[in-house]
Amino acid sequence: MTKGELIDQLSKSASKSGVSKKTVEAIVSETFETIGKTIKKAGRFSYPSFGTFTVTKRAARKGRNPQTGEPIKIKASKSIKFKPAPVLKGKL
């Protein structure tokens, strides 16, 4: 599902309450922006019955350039890990 499809789906439900599609789009954008800021600041974001996003650290390592086979150094980085809640996992 794309962002546009999500907004369309939510706006269909919200139209019964008189909420415009533009308002729904603003709410969705602000929601994901807030989640991103929270993950960056606190290192995790948890939503009951959905799951938990956590920041994980990846250590520096050696790799290879796939085109030349030459060894390269890959810098340490951060990534986001998602663990689904048991309720969500059970619905799959």
C-alpha positions as CSV (number, residue, x, y, z in Angstrom):
1,M,0.0,0.0,0.0
2,T,1.3,3.4,-0.9
3,K,0.9,6.7,1.0
4,G,-1.7,7.8,-1.5
5,E,-3.7,4.5,-1.2
6,L,-3.6,4.9,2.6
7,I,-4.9,8.4,2.5
8,D,-7.7,7.4,0.1
9,Q,-8.7,4.5,2.3
10,L,-8.7,6.7,5.5
11,S,-10.5,9.6,3.7
12,K,-13.4,7.2,2.7
13,S,-13.9,6.4,6.3
14,A,-13.4,9.9,7.5
15,S,-15.8,11.5,5.0
16,K,-18.7,10.1,7.0
17,S,-17.5,12.4,9.8
18,G,-17.0,15.4,7.5
19,V,-13.2,15.3,7.5
20,S,-11.7,16.3,4.2
21,K,-9.1,14.4,2.3
22,K,-6.6,17.3,2.7
23,T,-7.0,17.1,6.5
24,V,-6.5,13.3,6.4
25,E,-3.3,13.8,4.4
26,A,-2.0,16.3,6.9
27,I,-2.8,14.0,9.8
28,V,-1.0,11.0,8.1
29,S,2.1,13.1,7.3
30,E,2.3,14.5,10.8
31,T,1.8,11.1,12.4
32,F,4.7,9.5,10.5
33,E,6.9,12.6,11.1
34,T,6.2,12.4,14.8
35,I,7.0,8.6,14.8
36,G,10.3,9.3,13.0
37,K,11.3,12.1,15.5
38,T,10.4,9.8,18.4
39,I,12.5,6.9,17.1
40,K,15.4,9.3,16.5
41,K,15.2,10.9,20.0
42,A,14.2,8.0,22.2
43,G,15.5,5.1,20.1
44,R,12.2,3.3,20.0
45,F,8.5,3.7,19.3
46,S,5.9,1.2,20.4
47,Y,2.2,1.1,19.4
48,P,0.1,-1.5,21.3
49,S,-1.4,-4.3,19.1
50,F,0.8,-3.2,16.2
51,G,4.5,-3.5,17.2
52,T,7.7,-1.8,18.2
53,F,10.3,0.1,16.1
54,T,13.8,0.2,17.6
55,V,17.1,1.7,16.5
56,T,19.9,-0.9,16.0
57,K,23.6,-0.2,15.5
58,R,25.5,-1.9,12.7
59,A,29.2,-2.2,13.3
60,A,31.8,-1.2,10.8
61,R,32.9,-4.1,8.6
62,K,34.8,-5.1,5.5
63,G,33.0,-5.7,2.2
64,R,33.7,-6.1,-1.5
65,N,32.9,-3.9,-4.4
66,P,30.7,-6.2,-6.5
67,Q,32.0,-4.8,-9.8
68,T,35.7,-5.0,-9.2
69,G,36.0,-7.4,-6.3
70,E,38.2,-4.9,-4.5
71,P,37.9,-4.9,-0.6
72,I,36.2,-1.8,0.9
73,K,35.5,-0.6,4.4
74,I,31.8,-0.1,5.2
75,K,31.2,2.5,7.9
76,A,29.2,1.8,11.1
77,S,25.6,2.9,10.7
78,K,22.2,2.8,12.4
79,S,19.1,1.0,11.1
80,I,15.5,0.5,12.3
81,K,14.2,-2.8,13.3
82,F,10.5,-3.7,13.6
83,K,9.1,-6.3,15.9
84,P,5.3,-7.0,15.3
85,A,3.1,-7.4,18.4
86,P,1.6,-10.9,19.0
87,V,-1.9,-9.5,18.0
88,L,-0.6,-8.4,14.6
89,K,1.4,-11.6,14.1
90,G,-1.7,-13.6,14.9
91,K,-3.7,-11.8,12.2
92,L,-1.3,-12.9,9.4
